[in-house]
Amino acid sequence: DNLTLTVSGFPENLENLTYTPFPGVDVVISPNNTSFTITGDNITEVLIVLDSFNITIAEDDDENFQLEVNGTTTDSDGVATDTESFSTTYNITVLAVADPPSVNVGNDTKATVD
């Protein structure tokens, strides 16, 4: 069985996209890091690589986004080949973390805040 997955829809301000390679599984990441494609002859191994992906978005970005996953499985027994395609969308919720408060009083210095 062969599995090809394409995951797209990452935000353009993606800072880092990493994964753990696996022998026999090919990964192609788009030049702008907005999508990647995983292909392999073993479905389990392709899913192991998919599970290893980790993304980091810009520090001040708190917008949710959607990822689209398109896949194709191909099964061949030497006589006939069966190909199935599928597609789904995942809603990604970004858990924003507030910056610590900051107070600027200009050039004046005060021992306490009134």
Solvent accessible surface area in square Angstrom, and as a share of the most:
residue,aa,sasa,rsa
1,D,96,0.50
2,N,39,0.20
3,L,6,0.03
4,T,41,0.24
5,L,5,0.03
6,T,42,0.24
7,V,6,0.03
8,S,35,0.22
9,G,40,0.39
10,F,13,0.06
11,P,25,0.16
12,E,157,0.70
13,N,60,0.31
14,L,17,0.08
15,E,112,0.50
16,N,74,0.38
17,L,19,0.09
18,T,61,0.36
19,Y,67,0.26
20,T,86,0.50
21,P,100,0.63
22,F,66,0.28
23,P,113,0.71
24,G,66,0.64
25,V,17,0.10
26,D,99,0.51
27,V,30,0.17
28,V,103,0.59
29,I,57,0.29
30,S,27,0.17
31,P,145,0.91
32,N,95,0.49
33,N,47,0.24
34,T,27,0.16
35,S,26,0.17
36,F,5,0.02
37,T,39,0.23
38,I,0,0.00
39,T,43,0.25
40,G,4,0.04
41,D,111,0.58
42,N,66,0.34
43,I,55,0.28
44,T,87,0.51
45,E,46,0.21
46,V,0,0.00
47,L,84,0.42
48,I,83,0.42
49,V,1,0.00
50,L,55,0.27
51,D,126,0.65
52,S,35,0.23
53,F,34,0.14
54,N,94,0.48
55,I,53,0.27
56,T,65,0.38
57,I,27,0.14
58,A,25,0.19
59,E,160,0.72
60,D,121,0.63
61,D,31,0.16
62,D,84,0.44
63,E,128,0.57
64,N,95,0.49
65,F,30,0.12
66,Q,108,0.48
67,L,22,0.11
68,E,74,0.33
69,V,17,0.10
70,N,57,0.29
71,G,5,0.05
72,T,46,0.26
73,T,36,0.21
74,T,41,0.24
75,D,73,0.38
76,S,67,0.43
77,D,112,0.58
78,G,74,0.71
79,V,142,0.82
80,A,61,0.47
81,T,88,0.51
82,D,82,0.43
83,T,76,0.44
84,E,103,0.46
85,S,87,0.56
86,F,91,0.38
87,S,74,0.48
88,T,58,0.34
89,T,73,0.42
90,Y,122,0.46
91,N,115,0.59
92,I,54,0.27
93,T,92,0.54
94,V,30,0.17
95,L,155,0.77
96,A,68,0.53
97,V,135,0.77
98,A,95,0.74
99,D,103,0.54
100,P,113,0.71
101,P,133,0.83
102,S,106,0.68
103,V,123,0.71
104,N,134,0.69
105,V,85,0.49
106,G,57,0.55
107,N,158,0.81
108,D,101,0.52
109,T,130,0.76
110,K,124,0.53
111,A,110,0.86
112,T,98,0.57
113,V,139,0.80
114,D,157,0.81
